[in-house]
């Protein structure tokens, strides 16, 4: 089991469902409407989405036109493994 799956298993059902059903599909389609999103400094095509104290780090694949999830973690740990 990878670290993203382990982190999602630790969340309560409401948080997990919101991330899986609302946020991740929007990132995959590069539809950022309603998301608190910012580009990461010093990283080309990397962005973060803020959901409370949870950060979802992803990068935009220009060739495929999709967003690929890099990490989902609490704010204090999210930026360590980019």
C-alpha positions as protocol buffer text, in pm:
chain_id: "A"
residue {
  index: 1
  type: UNK
  ca { x: 0 y: 0 z: 0 }
}
residue {
  index: 2
  type: UNK
  ca { x: 147 y: 335 z: -97 }
}
residue {
  index: 3
  type: UNK
  ca { x: 172 y: 640 z: 128 }
}
residue {
  index: 4
  type: UNK
  ca { x: -122 y: 822 z: -33 }
}
residue {
  index: 5
  type: UNK
  ca { x: -355 y: 528 z: 28 }
}
residue {
  index: 6
  type: UNK
  ca { x: -233 y: 496 z: 386 }
}
residue {
  index: 7
  type: UNK
  ca { x: -294 y: 866 z: 448 }
}
residue {
  index: 8
  type: UNK
  ca { x: -644 y: 852 z: 299 }
}
residue {
  index: 9
  type: UNK
  ca { x: -729 y: 550 z: 516 }
}
residue {
  index: 10
  type: UNK
  ca { x: -648 y: 754 z: 827 }
}
residue {
  index: 11
  type: UNK
  ca { x: -896 y: 1031 z: 737 }
}
residue {
  index: 12
  type: UNK
  ca { x: -1257 y: 1029 z: 845 }
}
residue {
  index: 13
  type: UNK
  ca { x: -1513 y: 921 z: 588 }
}
residue {
  index: 14
  type: UNK
  ca { x: -1635 y: 1274 z: 507 }
}
residue {
  index: 15
  type: UNK
  ca { x: -1285 y: 1406 z: 435 }
}
residue {
  index: 16
  type: UNK
  ca { x: -1187 y: 1097 z: 235 }
}
residue {
  index: 17
  type: UNK
  ca { x: -1502 y: 1109 z: 20 }
}
residue {
  index: 18
  type: UNK
  ca { x: -1461 y: 1482 z: -48 }
}
residue {
  index: 19
  type: UNK
  ca { x: -1103 y: 1432 z: -163 }
}
residue {
  index: 20
  type: UNK
  ca { x: -1178 y: 1121 z: -370 }
}
residue {
  index: 21
  type: UNK
  ca { x: -1504 y: 1233 z: -528 }
}
residue {
  index: 22
  type: UNK
  ca { x: -1468 y: 1610 z: -556 }
}
residue {
  index: 23
  type: UNK
  ca { x: -1105 y: 1721 z: -555 }
}
residue {
  index: 24
  type: UNK
  ca { x: -911 y: 1443 z: -731 }
}
residue {
  index: 25
  type: UNK
  ca { x: -1139 y: 1425 z: -1039 }
}
residue {
  index: 26
  type: UNK
  ca { x: -1107 y: 1802 z: -1085 }
}
residue {
  index: 27
  type: UNK
  ca { x: -728 y: 1778 z: -1064 }
}
residue {
  index: 28
  type: UNK
  ca { x: -723 y: 1492 z: -1314 }
}
residue {
  index: 29
  type: UNK
  ca { x: -927 y: 1696 z: -1562 }
}
residue {
  index: 30
  type: UNK
  ca { x: -734 y: 2018 z: -1486 }
}
residue {
  index: 31
  type: UNK
  ca { x: -1062 y: 2184 z: -1386 }
}
residue {
  index: 32
  type: UNK
  ca { x: -962 y: 2403 z: -1091 }
}
residue {
  index: 33
  type: UNK
  ca { x: -1298 y: 2571 z: -1034 }
}
residue {
  index: 34
  type: UNK
  ca { x: -1369 y: 2599 z: -663 }
}
residue {
  index: 35
  type: UNK
  ca { x: -1026 y: 2475 z: -552 }
}
residue {
  index: 36
  type: UNK
  ca { x: -775 y: 2668 z: -340 }
}
residue {
  index: 37
  type: UNK
  ca { x: -478 y: 2617 z: -570 }
}
residue {
  index: 38
  type: UNK
  ca { x: -136 y: 2778 z: -593 }
}
residue {
  index: 39
  type: UNK
  ca { x: 178 y: 2702 z: -794 }
}
residue {
  index: 40
  type: UNK
  ca { x: 481 y: 2581 z: -599 }
}
residue {
  index: 41
  type: UNK
  ca { x: 781 y: 2810 z: -615 }
}
residue {
  index: 42
  type: UNK
  ca { x: 1094 y: 2674 z: -786 }
}
residue {
  index: 43
  type: UNK
  ca { x: 900 y: 2377 z: -932 }
}
residue {
  index: 44
  type: UNK
  ca { x: 778 y: 2396 z: -1288 }
}
residue {
  index: 45
  type: UNK
  ca { x: 420 y: 2268 z: -1336 }
}
residue {
  index: 46
  type: UNK
  ca { x: 382 y: 2168 z: -968 }
}
residue {
  index: 47
  type: UNK
  ca { x: 82 y: 2294 z: -773 }
}
residue {
  index: 48
  type: UNK
  ca { x: -82 y: 2246 z: -435 }
}
residue {
  index: 49
  type: UNK
  ca { x: -448 y: 2229 z: -342 }
}
residue {
  index: 50
  type: UNK
  ca { x: -540 y: 2325 z: 13 }
}
residue {
  index: 51
  type: UNK
  ca { x: -820 y: 2140 z: 191 }
}
residue {
  index: 52
  type: UNK
  ca { x: -809 y: 2247 z: 556 }
}
residue {
  index: 53
  type: UNK
  ca { x: -474 y: 2132 z: 692 }
}
residue {
  index: 54
  type: UNK
  ca { x: -439 y: 1875 z: 413 }
}
residue {
  index: 55
  type: UNK
  ca { x: -230 y: 1951 z: 105 }
}
residue {
  index: 56
  type: UNK
  ca { x: -261 y: 1773 z: -227 }
}
residue {
  index: 57
  type: UNK
  ca { x: 52 y: 1817 z: -438 }
}
residue {
  index: 58
  type: UNK
  ca { x: 26 y: 1747 z: -809 }
}
residue {
  index: 59
  type: UNK
  ca { x: 191 y: 1831 z: -1136 }
}
residue {
  index: 60
  type: UNK
  ca { x: 38 y: 1918 z: -1469 }
}
residue {
  index: 61
  type: UNK
  ca { x: 144 y: 1693 z: -1755 }
}
residue {
  index: 62
  type: UNK
  ca { x: 136 y: 1924 z: -2057 }
}
residue {
  index: 63
  type: UNK
  ca { x: 165 y: 1646 z: -2317 }
}
residue {
  index: 64
  type: UNK
  ca { x: -125 y: 1440 z: -2184 }
}
residue {
  index: 65
  type: UNK
  ca { x: -329 y: 1733 z: -2055 }
}
residue {
  index: 66
  type: UNK
  ca { x: -392 y: 1579 z: -1713 }
}
residue {
  index: 67
  type: UNK
  ca { x: -297 y: 1640 z: -1350 }
}
residue {
  index: 68
  type: UNK
  ca { x: -97 y: 1369 z: -1175 }
}
residue {
  index: 69
  type: UNK
  ca { x: -105 y: 1343 z: -795 }
}
residue {
  index: 70
  type: UNK
  ca { x: 236 y: 1349 z: -632 }
}
residue {
  index: 71
  type: UNK
  ca { x: 147 y: 1356 z: -262 }
}
residue {
  index: 72
  type: UNK
  ca { x: -144 y: 1394 z: -21 }
}
residue {
  index: 73
  type: UNK
  ca { x: -46 y: 1472 z: 338 }
}
residue {
  index: 74
  type: UNK
  ca { x: -84 y: 1708 z: 628 }
}
residue {
  index: 75
  type: UNK
  ca { x: 64 y: 2052 z: 569 }
}
residue {
  index: 76
  type: UNK
  ca { x: 371 y: 1986 z: 783 }
}
residue {
  index: 77
  type: UNK
  ca { x: 465 y: 1675 z: 581 }
}
residue {
  index: 78
  type: UNK
  ca { x: 333 y: 1747 z: 234 }
}
residue {
  index: 79
  type: UNK
  ca { x: 633 y: 1927 z: 88 }
}
residue {
  index: 80
  type: UNK
  ca { x: 907 y: 1690 z: 205 }
}
residue {
  index: 81
  type: UNK
  ca { x: 896 y: 1438 z: -81 }
}
residue {
  index: 82
  type: UNK
  ca { x: 853 y: 1652 z: -392 }
}
